[in-house]
Each structure stands twice: as C-alpha cells, then as structure tokens.
Amino acid sequence: MTMATVRLWGTTIGYVSMDHDETFARFEYDPAFVEAGIDLAPLMMPAKAGVIYRFPDI
C-alpha cells in the first residue's frame, strides 16, 4: 500500500492511499481538519469524519 499525507498551506487536510493490487485511490479527511469547519469540496467530497472517498479514475 502506498500512502501520503495531503496538506494545504501547511495544514494537514487528509490522507490518500492506494493498494498495489487495486485500481482506485482512497481519501479520508483528517479529523482535526473536519472540526475546523472548512469544506474544500462540499458537492463532491463534503468534509465528514470517518468517510472514505474512492477515486476509480486515478
């Protein structure tokens, strides 16, 4: 599995990962970022704790 921390302006917003045998990536918001109340993509990826978004086109 490959993992990376996603940062914006020095703030951790979440984490992305991809298993080597899968054809999609996963993203999950950092709980502290969710509590900050910032919603970067409210229509496609609302900032919610514990929700894992999948990206089949990456």
C-alpha positions in Angstrom: 0.0 0.0 0.0 1.2 3.5 -0.8 0.1 6.3 1.5 0.6 10.1 1.5 -0.4 13.0 3.7 -2.4 15.7 1.9 -1.5 19.2 3.0 -2.8 22.7 2.0 -1.0 25.8 3.1 0.9 23.8 5.8 -2.3 22.2 7.2 -2.9 18.5 7.1 -6.3 18.1 5.4 -6.3 14.3 5.0 -4.7 11.1 3.8 -4.6 9.3 0.4 -3.8 5.7 -0.1 -3.7 3.1 -2.9 -3.2 -0.6 -2.7 -0.9 -2.0 -5.3 -3.5 -4.6 -6.5 -6.4 -2.1 -6.7 -7.3 0.3 -9.5 -8.6 3.1 -7.3 -7.2 5.5 -4.6 -8.9 6.4 -1.3 -9.0 9.7 0.6 -10.0 10.4 4.1 -10.2 13.8 5.8 -8.1 14.4 9.0 -10.5 14.6 12.0 -8.9 17.9 13.1 -9.5 19.4 9.7 -13.1 18.4 9.7 -13.6 20.0 13.1 -12.1 23.3 11.7 -15.3 23.6 9.6 -13.6 24.2 6.3 -15.2 22.4 3.4 -13.0 22.4 0.3 -15.3 20.4 -2.0 -18.8 20.4 -0.5 -20.5 18.9 -3.5 -18.1 16.1 -4.4 -16.4 15.4 -1.0 -18.1 17.0 2.0 -15.7 17.2 4.9 -17.0 14.4 7.2 -15.1 12.4 9.7 -14.8 8.7 9.1 -15.9 8.9 5.4 -13.5 7.3 2.9 -13.9 8.6 -0.7 -12.8 6.4 -3.6 -11.3 7.6 -6.9 -11.5 4.9 -9.6 -10.1 7.2 -12.3 -6.6 7.8 -10.7 
